Amino acid sequence: MTATRRLALAVLASGLLMTVLDGSIVTMAMPAIQRDIGFSATGLSWVVNAYLIAFGSLLLLTGRLGDLFGRNPRSRNVNETSAGPEKLSD
């Protein structure tokens, strides 16, 4: 495994850890939210839904930004074809 792949794996694993941790924090905070603000069970479901909508929309936005500004596939194809016949045999 190359260093670039290890770095990508570490970034993806830490992102997944933060997502799970963030969801756990919201779940653990629900009794305090209910007690401090006086929400009912229905109000707590609105809190969770609002959190999920915000999280999902930011996830879609950052995914689209990654598509727009990430690695350009056209430049990768140019690099592969300009490497010579020894590179094409892989």
SEMAR-929711 format. One line per field, with one value per residue (C-alpha): residue number from 1; x, y, z. Coordinates in steps of 0.5 Angstrom, whole numbers. Layout:
pos <- (NUM,...)
px <- (X,...)
py <- (Y,...)
pz <- (Z,...)
***
This chain:
pos <- (1,2,3,4,5,6,7,8,9,10,11,12,13,14,15,16,17,18,19,20,21,22,23,24,25,26,27,28,29,30,31,32,33,34,35,36,37,38,39,40,41,42,43,44,45,46,47,48,49,50,51,52,53,54,55,56,57,58,59,60,61,62,63,64,65,66,67,68,69,70,71,72,73,74,75,76,77,78,79,80,81,82,83,84,85,86,87,88,89,90)
px <- (0,3,3,-2,-7,-5,-6,-13,-15,-13,-17,-23,-23,-22,-28,-33,-30,-32,-39,-41,-38,-42,-49,-47,-46,-53,-56,-53,-55,-62,-64,-61,-64,-71,-70,-67,-71,-77,-78,-83,-82,-84,-80,-74,-75,-75,-68,-66,-69,-66,-59,-60,-62,-56,-51,-54,-54,-47,-45,-48,-45,-38,-38,-40,-34,-30,-32,-31,-24,-22,-17,-18,-19,-17,-10,-10,-11,-6,-1,-2,-2,4,8,10,9,12,7,1,3,1)
py <- (0,7,13,16,11,10,18,17,11,15,21,17,13,19,22,16,16,24,22,17,21,27,23,20,27,29,23,23,31,29,29,35,39,36,38,45,47,43,40,34,28,31,37,32,29,36,37,31,32,39,36,31,36,40,35,32,38,40,33,34,41,38,32,37,41,35,33,40,42,35,31,33,26,29,31,24,21,26,24,16,17,21,17,12,5,2,5,3,-4,-4)
pz <- (0,-2,3,-1,0,7,8,4,8,15,13,11,17,21,18,19,26,27,24,29,35,32,32,39,42,39,42,49,49,48,55,57,51,54,61,59,54,56,49,49,45,39,40,41,34,31,34,31,24,24,25,20,15,16,16,10,6,8,6,-1,-1,0,-4,-10,-8,-8,-15,-18,-15,-14,-18,-25,-29,-36,-33,-31,-38,-41,-36,-38,-45,-45,-41,-46,-48,-42,-38,-42,-41,-34)
***
